[in-house]
Amino acid sequence: MKALRLAVACAVGGLALAATMTTPTRAQQPAPAAGNAPTMDAIRARGTLICGVTTGLAGFAQPDSQGVWRGFDVDYCRAVAVALFNDANRVRYVPTTAQARFTALQSGEVDMLARNTTWTLSRDTSLGFDFTGINFYDGQGFMVKASTGVRTARELEGATICVQPGTTTEQNLTDWARANRIRFTPVVIERLEEVVQAYVAGRCDAYTTDVSGLAATRSAQPNPREHTILPDVISKEPLGPLVRHGDQRFADLLRWIHFGLLGAEELGITSANVQQRMTDANPEVQRMLGRSGDLGRMLGVDNAWMANIIRTVGNYGEIFARNLEPIGIQRGPNALWTQGGLQYSPPFR
Ligand SMILES: N[C@@H](CCC(=O)N[C@@H](CS)C(=O)NCC(=O)O)C(=O)O
């Protein structure tokens, strides 16, 4: 069948331009997701997603008193399991230190990382990963004991600073000190609980990591008020889930799950009202919830993928409120673009 061409006049900057709009031929009609999807196939064959998370960080990924993993990053793993199996529990969580996380993903020990990992050029290229979005805009900060009276990072001249290896944190600290001509002694400790213990025990004057990580660690202390997060933010830390190069379909799925969570919040679709919204008149709601179109199938999953995710995990705002507000993290740059933040989803069509 030949494509039907319609001539349309578009007025651009006062100029009338002739454009051609093409209606899809059969070959251009939506088709189920094509191409190799080795990771997705392996997950389906295994029946479980293997998600690399932290070794335990309040609000982001931590087992509760029953041993059930909970948190913002965990909810992204659960959302992927819902998209693939319509079952949020089909996830095995693999705790990884900052140092070990990339080997775990490269070697195939885990299918994905949902683990406060900063998107950088070298990780995206030479380490062989695909970052699937920025689900948390963060930056690096410092925490000190309130009793030190230190108020700004510049006052850390000559200080010992606790930091985890294999992180952007370690690199930024060096850059920041060099740029500001500040001398410091790093105390580099791989395991989170040990680096925090070292800071609490006074082996270092300050602890540095992503501000979200500082807030999480501070909230877990017996008396959080004894610790001050300094106002200085010395870097950009765009955090998000990542996968191995070579499986664009799996990357697409994660990318659109994140966008779906944002889009659902923007459209006001929540875990509480998703059932009523099934018959919503708004065509974008219809497409997102799989009532019209074929968006799920294009990603290689069921058309009800987003409806199932929202019902089980909630939208982005719900995930944020459930996990991060209790530890004192505000939306800030992670508000939706409609609320003055940076979180923005491309269209569901
Ligand atoms: N965003 C930084 C730092 C990530 C990071 O690993 N931060 C530490 C401190 S919040 C952490 O999550 N540790 C948890 C763990 O080692 O289990 C990066 O990607 O390099």
The ligand as an ORCA input file, in Angstrom:
! r2SCAN-3c Opt
* xyz 0 1
  N      26.528      8.786     43.628
  C      27.886      8.425     43.919
  C      28.028      7.770     45.294
  C      27.220      6.513     45.413
  C      27.417      5.716     46.680
  O      27.750      4.541     46.615
  N      27.199      6.331     47.821
  C      27.354      5.650     49.072
  C      27.085      6.580     50.209
  S      25.427      7.188     50.238
  C      26.438      4.454     49.159
  O      25.386      4.444     48.608
  N      26.837      3.474     49.849
  C      25.963      2.367     50.051
  C      26.729      1.099     50.124
  O      27.948      1.098     49.950
  O      26.058      0.112     50.337
  C      28.413      7.496     42.851
  O      27.631      7.035     42.009
  O      29.617      7.229     42.827
*
